[in-house]
Amino acid sequence: MSTELWEYRPGSSHPAAGPGLVGYEVQATDGPVGPVERDTGDHLLVDAESWVPGTRVLVPVGLVARVDHLELAVHLDCPRARLSSAPAAAVDLTAPDER
């Protein structure tokens, strides 16, 4: 994947500091994906249980088209099918966030 996928686009309105996007709902162009469980700065770990049971997906932040802080939503510029080719989320969710 290109470096641009792992960096926010200019104007995406991601908070530079603060709690990040944990809890925000991720919306693909064709529907909801799920809530953000972890925001690492270069990708979002999203609980996609409501879309594909038992699934968590890594969403590179370069796919973020915009962040709506009033609606607590992250809007992507791609359909959910594109996320199915993302790397598997092999992350220990019980470990503390390393930020």
C-alpha positions in Angstrom: 0.0 0.0 0.0 1.2 3.5 -0.6 2.3 5.8 2.2 -0.6 8.1 1.6 -3.0 5.4 2.9 -1.4 5.7 6.3 -1.7 9.5 6.6 -4.7 11.7 7.0 -5.7 13.9 4.0 -5.4 17.6 4.4 -8.8 18.9 5.5 -10.1 15.7 6.9 -10.7 17.5 10.2 -9.2 14.8 12.4 -8.3 16.2 15.9 -4.6 16.8 16.2 -4.8 16.2 20.0 -7.3 14.7 22.4 -9.0 11.3 22.6 -9.0 10.6 18.9 -11.9 8.9 17.2 -12.6 6.1 19.6 -16.4 5.5 19.6 -17.0 7.3 16.3 -19.2 5.3 13.8 -17.4 4.5 10.6 -19.5 5.0 7.4 -18.5 3.6 4.0 -20.1 4.9 0.9 -22.5 2.0 0.9 -23.4 1.8 4.6 -22.1 1.5 8.2 -19.0 -0.5 9.1 -19.0 -0.2 12.9 -17.5 1.8 15.7 -13.8 2.8 16.1 -12.2 0.8 18.9 -8.7 2.2 18.6 -7.2 5.2 16.8 -3.5 4.7 16.3 -2.8 7.7 14.2 -2.2 5.8 11.0 -5.1 3.4 11.0 -8.4 2.8 12.8 -9.3 -0.5 14.4 -13.0 -0.9 13.7 -15.4 -3.4 15.2 -17.2 -4.6 12.1 -19.4 -7.0 14.1 -22.6 -5.5 12.8 -21.4 -5.8 9.2 -19.5 -9.2 9.3 -20.0 -11.1 12.6 -16.8 -11.7 14.5 -14.8 -9.2 12.4 -12.5 -6.3 13.2 -10.9 -4.4 10.3 -8.0 -2.1 10.0 -8.9 1.1 8.1 -5.9 3.1 6.9 -6.6 6.7 7.7 -6.0 7.7 4.0 -9.5 6.3 3.3 -11.1 8.9 5.5 -12.9 11.5 3.4 -14.1 13.5 6.4 -14.8 13.4 10.1 -18.0 14.8 11.5 -17.4 15.7 15.1 -21.1 16.7 15.7 -22.4 13.4 14.5 -19.4 11.4 15.9 -18.9 9.8 12.5 -16.0 9.0 10.2 -16.9 9.0 6.5 -14.8 6.9 4.1 -14.5 7.4 0.4 -14.9 3.7 -0.5 -17.4 0.9 -0.3 -17.3 -1.7 2.5 -16.1 -4.3 -0.1 -12.7 -2.5 -0.3 -12.3 -3.0 3.5 -12.6 -6.7 3.1 -9.2 -6.8 1.4 -7.6 -4.8 4.3 -5.2 -6.7 6.5 -6.7 -8.8 9.3 -6.7 -7.1 12.7 -4.3 -9.2 14.6 -4.4 -6.9 17.6 -4.6 -7.8 21.3 -7.5 -5.6 22.3 -6.9 -6.3 26.0 -3.5 -4.7 25.9 -3.3 -1.0 26.8 -3.1 1.5 24.0 0.6 2.4 23.5 0.1 6.1 22.7 
